[in-house]
């Protein structure tokens, strides 16, 4: 009877303790999985920022240097063309014989004719040497997005976007939920990062977002008005989007999205392994408790003489 009473009290208390431990363990594993995903998102974000910095500091200056060299060479070519004599020099020394003078003048005429043909052939060609094409690869946002595109070929559920309210490139236009994030940054300029989970067609994902702020006057060279933008950029993207930006405006958000499904599966598998350990520990403790209660409550054996 005492053993039964003990079990009626001990088993619920023990089950409650193990249930609480199991619940807290599960929550800890899920939180650990989430933190792991957020860390991956931050690594991806920093990689995108690094590609932006590389493009700004190395790729764009290289293109500018190349154009400067081409412009210098074309300028020198034009100057050389202008300095070329356009007519035969009639100042022939008087001490030359008539036949020699005639040959000298004729030679000049042939040389000028050949030179004129050459100049006509390259007329207008100097402008073709100049690289006037707009290269989106030199734009930091374009470069970061393109680089991440190659990563998505192997990890399609990973996502990076520079979501912009008024983008030059239509692919960067913010969707509804991305617009909400941008507006949160615009409403609270001191907020530098947002992290949360959201449901997607491929499962739950954790996203990390940071504001995109116009903090450089050079950005306004292309995005203030269409009249000030490079003609080649207008030819590529048109005049409808990507203008009207102002200094210190928050015009978008960098958003990294990382799937939570795989870490959750790992956490779930770890929890079930721990659960079996909990079940085993529960049974062992219950068995030991019953043995101890039985041993302590068993009536003492009387000596044989007392019988």
PLY file of the C-alpha trace (Angstrom):
ply
format ascii 1.0
element vertex 307
property float x
property float y
property float z
element edge 306
property int vertex1
property int vertex2
end_header
0.00 0.00 0.00
2.83 2.39 0.87
4.55 1.61 -2.42
1.32 2.38 -4.30
0.92 5.72 -2.53
4.52 6.56 -3.28
4.03 5.88 -7.01
0.79 7.89 -7.10
2.77 10.91 -5.88
6.22 10.26 -7.31
5.26 9.39 -10.90
3.28 12.63 -11.60
6.00 14.78 -9.99
8.74 13.00 -11.93
6.77 13.23 -15.19
6.13 16.93 -14.58
9.83 17.57 -13.99
10.90 15.67 -17.08
8.17 17.35 -19.13
9.39 20.78 -18.06
12.99 19.83 -18.82
11.94 18.46 -22.21
10.01 21.62 -23.07
12.87 23.90 -22.05
15.34 21.73 -23.96
13.19 21.86 -27.11
12.90 25.66 -26.86
16.65 25.96 -26.37
17.36 23.79 -29.42
14.92 25.80 -31.58
16.44 29.08 -30.39
19.91 27.73 -31.07
18.82 26.79 -34.61
17.39 30.26 -35.13
20.57 31.95 -33.89
22.60 29.71 -36.20
20.46 30.81 -39.14
20.74 34.47 -38.16
24.52 34.11 -37.99
24.50 32.63 -41.51
22.35 35.55 -42.65
24.83 38.03 -41.17
27.72 36.29 -42.92
25.85 36.53 -46.23
25.04 40.18 -45.54
28.69 40.98 -44.83
29.72 39.11 -47.98
27.31 41.27 -50.00
28.69 44.42 -48.35
32.22 43.25 -49.15
31.33 42.80 -52.81
29.82 46.30 -52.79
33.01 47.73 -51.28
35.17 45.86 -53.80
33.10 47.22 -56.68
33.22 50.77 -55.33
36.93 50.82 -54.52
38.41 48.71 -57.32
36.10 48.01 -60.27
34.62 51.50 -60.76
37.99 53.34 -60.46
39.52 50.88 -62.91
36.88 51.72 -65.51
37.39 55.45 -64.90
41.15 55.05 -65.33
40.64 53.11 -68.56
38.35 55.82 -69.96
40.82 58.53 -68.93
43.63 56.80 -70.83
41.43 56.35 -73.90
40.34 59.98 -73.84
43.98 61.10 -73.55
45.01 58.90 -76.49
42.11 60.14 -78.63
42.94 63.74 -77.76
46.57 63.23 -78.83
45.42 61.56 -82.07
43.15 64.47 -82.90
45.95 66.94 -82.20
48.30 65.00 -84.46
45.73 64.98 -87.25
45.28 68.73 -86.96
49.06 69.29 -87.15
49.44 67.29 -90.36
50.16 69.65 -93.36
47.21 70.04 -95.71
49.06 71.26 -98.83
52.35 70.83 -100.71
55.24 72.96 -99.47
56.19 75.20 -102.45
59.39 76.48 -100.80
61.85 74.34 -102.74
65.55 75.32 -102.66
66.51 77.30 -105.80
69.76 75.45 -106.33
67.91 72.25 -107.28
67.47 71.28 -110.91
64.03 71.54 -112.44
63.59 67.77 -112.73
64.56 67.32 -109.11
62.16 70.07 -108.03
59.40 68.45 -110.03
60.11 65.06 -108.45
60.27 66.59 -104.98
56.91 68.32 -105.39
55.39 65.21 -106.97
56.62 63.10 -104.05
55.05 65.52 -101.58
51.80 65.39 -103.50
51.73 61.58 -103.42
52.55 61.59 -99.70
49.80 64.11 -98.97
47.33 62.13 -101.07
48.14 58.93 -99.17
47.95 60.77 -95.85
44.60 62.32 -96.82
43.23 58.90 -97.70
44.44 57.61 -94.34
42.86 60.52 -92.46
39.58 60.02 -94.31
39.62 56.34 -93.35
40.02 57.10 -89.65
37.78 60.14 -89.66
35.25 59.67 -86.86
36.91 56.43 -85.77
38.53 58.12 -82.78
35.15 58.45 -81.08
34.64 54.72 -81.41
37.70 54.13 -79.24
36.03 55.81 -76.29
34.11 53.54 -73.90
30.89 55.50 -73.56
28.80 52.42 -72.70
27.13 52.27 -69.27
28.42 49.26 -67.33
25.94 48.13 -64.65
28.68 45.80 -63.36
30.35 48.87 -61.88
27.24 49.61 -59.76
27.69 48.12 -56.25
24.06 46.99 -55.88
24.10 45.27 -59.28
27.40 43.53 -58.52
26.24 42.24 -55.13
22.99 40.90 -56.59
24.76 39.21 -59.50
27.35 37.56 -57.26
24.62 36.18 -54.99
22.79 34.93 -58.07
25.63 32.47 -58.68
25.36 31.29 -55.06
21.64 30.62 -55.51
22.44 28.14 -58.28
23.62 25.77 -55.53
21.48 27.09 -52.66
18.16 28.11 -54.29
16.36 28.67 -50.99
18.82 31.37 -49.96
17.80 34.85 -50.96
19.41 38.29 -51.25
17.83 41.42 -52.57
18.41 45.15 -52.44
14.71 45.96 -52.27
14.16 49.56 -53.38
11.00 51.64 -53.47
12.01 53.49 -56.64
14.73 51.41 -58.32
16.55 51.98 -61.59
16.54 48.25 -62.33
12.97 46.84 -62.17
14.16 43.58 -60.62
15.07 45.50 -57.44
11.55 46.82 -56.86
10.32 46.01 -53.34
7.38 43.64 -52.90
4.59 44.29 -50.37
6.32 42.79 -47.34
9.66 44.29 -48.36
8.01 47.72 -48.67
6.78 47.35 -45.08
10.35 46.74 -43.94
11.66 49.77 -45.84
8.92 51.93 -44.34
9.88 50.73 -40.86
13.41 51.98 -41.47
12.09 55.25 -42.88
9.84 55.71 -39.85
12.62 54.99 -37.36
15.98 56.08 -38.77
17.80 54.89 -35.64
16.74 51.31 -36.37
19.70 49.71 -38.14
18.59 46.06 -38.35
15.41 43.99 -38.44
15.29 40.22 -38.02
12.23 37.98 -38.01
10.80 34.71 -39.33
8.24 34.44 -42.11
6.42 31.67 -43.94
7.43 31.08 -47.56
6.33 28.50 -50.16
9.50 26.55 -49.27
8.93 26.69 -45.52
9.88 29.03 -42.69
12.76 31.41 -43.38
14.57 33.92 -41.22
15.28 37.26 -42.85
17.78 39.92 -41.87
17.32 43.46 -43.20
19.40 46.64 -43.08
18.52 50.06 -44.52
19.97 51.41 -47.78
20.73 55.07 -47.29
21.88 57.65 -49.84
25.00 58.70 -47.95
27.22 59.65 -50.88
26.84 62.62 -53.20
28.15 60.49 -56.08
24.88 58.51 -55.97
23.00 61.65 -56.99
25.02 61.91 -60.22
22.84 59.11 -61.59
19.72 59.31 -59.44
18.84 62.97 -58.87
17.19 63.77 -62.24
17.06 62.05 -65.61
18.75 65.07 -67.22
21.88 64.60 -65.09
22.06 60.84 -65.50
24.50 59.23 -68.00
22.84 58.97 -71.45
23.85 55.31 -71.75
22.11 54.52 -68.45
18.97 56.24 -69.73
19.20 54.20 -72.92
19.39 50.99 -70.87
16.80 51.67 -68.15
14.74 54.63 -69.35
13.66 57.74 -67.46
10.66 56.38 -65.53
12.41 54.96 -62.47
15.36 55.51 -60.18
15.27 59.31 -59.92
14.31 61.87 -57.31
16.66 60.46 -54.68
17.94 62.88 -52.04
20.95 62.83 -49.77
20.40 60.91 -46.50
17.14 59.39 -47.82
16.43 55.73 -47.00
15.46 54.39 -50.41
15.43 50.65 -49.73
16.70 47.75 -47.65
19.24 44.98 -48.03
17.39 41.77 -47.24
18.93 38.34 -46.68
16.62 35.36 -46.26
17.90 31.99 -45.02
15.73 28.83 -44.73
15.08 27.61 -41.19
13.83 24.16 -42.18
17.18 22.32 -42.17
18.37 23.63 -38.75
14.91 22.89 -37.34
15.12 19.32 -38.63
18.52 18.95 -36.97
17.16 20.43 -33.74
14.13 18.10 -33.87
16.34 15.05 -34.42
18.54 16.09 -31.48
15.46 16.60 -29.30
14.08 13.13 -30.05
17.47 11.61 -29.21
17.38 13.46 -25.89
13.77 12.39 -25.41
14.78 8.73 -25.45
17.42 9.52 -22.85
14.75 11.25 -20.76
12.48 8.21 -21.02
15.33 5.92 -19.98
16.26 8.21 -17.09
12.60 8.38 -16.02
12.32 4.59 -15.87
15.64 4.16 -14.07
14.79 6.80 -11.43
11.30 5.29 -10.99
12.78 1.82 -10.56
15.40 2.99 -8.07
12.78 4.98 -6.14
10.50 1.97 -5.89
13.33 -0.29 -4.77
14.39 2.20 -2.10
10.83 2.71 -0.83
10.25 -1.04 -0.77
13.47 -1.60 1.13
12.78 1.16 3.64
9.14 0.27 4.29
9.51 -3.51 4.45
8.81 -4.76 8.00
11.90 -6.08 9.77
12.31 -9.84 9.98
11.90 -11.27 13.50
14.62 -13.52 15.00
13.96 -17.21 14.96
13.89 -17.36 18.78
10.97 -14.92 18.75
9.04 -17.35 16.65
0 1
1 2
2 3
3 4
4 5
5 6
6 7
7 8
8 9
9 10
10 11
11 12
12 13
13 14
14 15
15 16
16 17
17 18
18 19
19 20
20 21
21 22
22 23
23 24
24 25
25 26
26 27
27 28
28 29
29 30
30 31
31 32
32 33
33 34
34 35
35 36
36 37
37 38
38 39
39 40
40 41
41 42
42 43
43 44
44 45
45 46
46 47
47 48
48 49
49 50
50 51
51 52
52 53
53 54
54 55
55 56
56 57
57 58
58 59
59 60
60 61
61 62
62 63
63 64
64 65
65 66
66 67
67 68
68 69
69 70
70 71
71 72
72 73
73 74
74 75
75 76
76 77
77 78
78 79
79 80
80 81
81 82
82 83
83 84
84 85
85 86
86 87
87 88
88 89
89 90
90 91
91 92
92 93
93 94
94 95
95 96
96 97
97 98
98 99
99 100
100 101
101 102
102 103
103 104
104 105
105 106
106 107
107 108
108 109
109 110
110 111
111 112
112 113
113 114
114 115
115 116
116 117
117 118
118 119
119 120
120 121
121 122
122 123
123 124
124 125
125 126
126 127
127 128
128 129
129 130
130 131
131 132
132 133
133 134
134 135
135 136
136 137
137 138
138 139
139 140
140 141
141 142
142 143
143 144
144 145
145 146
146 147
147 148
148 149
149 150
150 151
151 152
152 153
153 154
154 155
155 156
156 157
157 158
158 159
159 160
160 161
161 162
162 163
163 164
164 165
165 166
166 167
167 168
168 169
169 170
170 171
171 172
172 173
173 174
174 175
175 176
176 177
177 178
178 179
179 180
180 181
181 182
182 183
183 184
184 185
185 186
186 187
187 188
188 189
189 190
190 191
191 192
192 193
193 194
194 195
195 196
196 197
197 198
198 199
199 200
200 201
201 202
202 203
203 204
204 205
205 206
206 207
207 208
208 209
209 210
210 211
211 212
212 213
213 214
214 215
215 216
216 217
217 218
218 219
219 220
220 221
221 222
222 223
223 224
224 225
225 226
226 227
227 228
228 229
229 230
230 231
231 232
232 233
233 234
234 235
235 236
236 237
237 238
238 239
239 240
240 241
241 242
242 243
243 244
244 245
245 246
246 247
247 248
248 249
249 250
250 251
251 252
252 253
253 254
254 255
255 256
256 257
257 258
258 259
259 260
260 261
261 262
262 263
263 264
264 265
265 266
266 267
267 268
268 269
269 270
270 271
271 272
272 273
273 274
274 275
275 276
276 277
277 278
278 279
279 280
280 281
281 282
282 283
283 284
284 285
285 286
286 287
287 288
288 289
289 290
290 291
291 292
292 293
293 294
294 295
295 296
296 297
297 298
298 299
299 300
300 301
301 302
302 303
303 304
304 305
305 306
